Amino acid sequence: MADKLQRISIGFHGQALAARVSTDKLGELRSALATGQGGWYELESEDGTVLLDLTKVIFLRLEGGEQRVGFGL
């Protein structure tokens, strides 16, 4: 994944899955969700491949900005 990584959260009923994906893979996932067709979708993330049932996804959150930890922010 030479592309820039984007933090996302994929929401299901009662839980969410956090992942870091390339912008290309994020675009493909958004297209798959936009079509409204269900079924299994294979998403390549920084930590490995995730199989998603698109009929169960209720939200996709794109994390904005840099995540920071500590004082003096």
URUR-V964104 format. One record per residue. N is the residue number from 1. RES is the residue in three letters. PSI is psi as a letter, one per 20 degrees, with the letter a starting at -180 (none if undefined). D_LAST is the distance of its C-alpha to the last C-alpha in whole Angstrom. Layout:
# URUR-V964104
n & res & psi & d_last
N & RES & PSI & D_LAST
N & RES & PSI & D_LAST
This chain:
# URUR-V964104
n & res & psi & d_last
1 & MET & n & 30
2 & ALA & i & 29
3 & ASP & q & 28
4 & LYS & p & 24
5 & LEU & q & 23
6 & GLN & p & 22
7 & ARG & p & 20
8 & ILE & r & 23
9 & SER & p & 24
10 & ILE & o & 28
11 & GLY & p & 29
12 & PHE & r & 32
13 & HIS & o & 34
14 & GLY & i & 32
15 & GLN & r & 30
16 & ALA & q & 27
17 & LEU & p & 27
18 & ALA & q & 24
19 & ALA & r & 25
20 & ARG & p & 23
21 & VAL & q & 26
22 & SER & q & 27
23 & THR & h & 27
24 & ASP & g & 31
25 & LYS & h & 31
26 & LEU & g & 29
27 & GLY & g & 31
28 & GLU & g & 34
29 & LEU & g & 33
30 & ARG & g & 32
31 & SER & g & 36
32 & ALA & g & 37
33 & LEU & h & 36
34 & ALA & h & 37
35 & THR & h & 40
36 & GLY & i & 41
37 & GLN & q & 43
38 & GLY & b & 42
39 & GLY & r & 43
40 & TRP & q & 41
41 & TYR & p & 38
42 & GLU & o & 37
43 & LEU & p & 34
44 & GLU & p & 32
45 & SER & r & 29
46 & GLU & h & 27
47 & ASP & i & 28
48 & GLY & a & 32
49 & THR & p & 34
50 & VAL & p & 34
51 & LEU & p & 37
52 & LEU & p & 36
53 & ASP & o & 39
54 & LEU & h & 38
55 & THR & i & 40
56 & LYS & i & 37
57 & VAL & p & 34
58 & ILE & i & 33
59 & PHE & q & 29
60 & LEU & o & 27
61 & ARG & p & 24
62 & LEU & p & 22
63 & GLU & p & 18
64 & GLY & q & 16
65 & GLY & a & 13
66 & GLU & p & 12
67 & GLN & p & 11
68 & ARG & q & 8
69 & VAL & p & 8
70 & GLY & a & 7
71 & PHE & r & 6
72 & GLY & k & 4
73 & LEU & none & 0
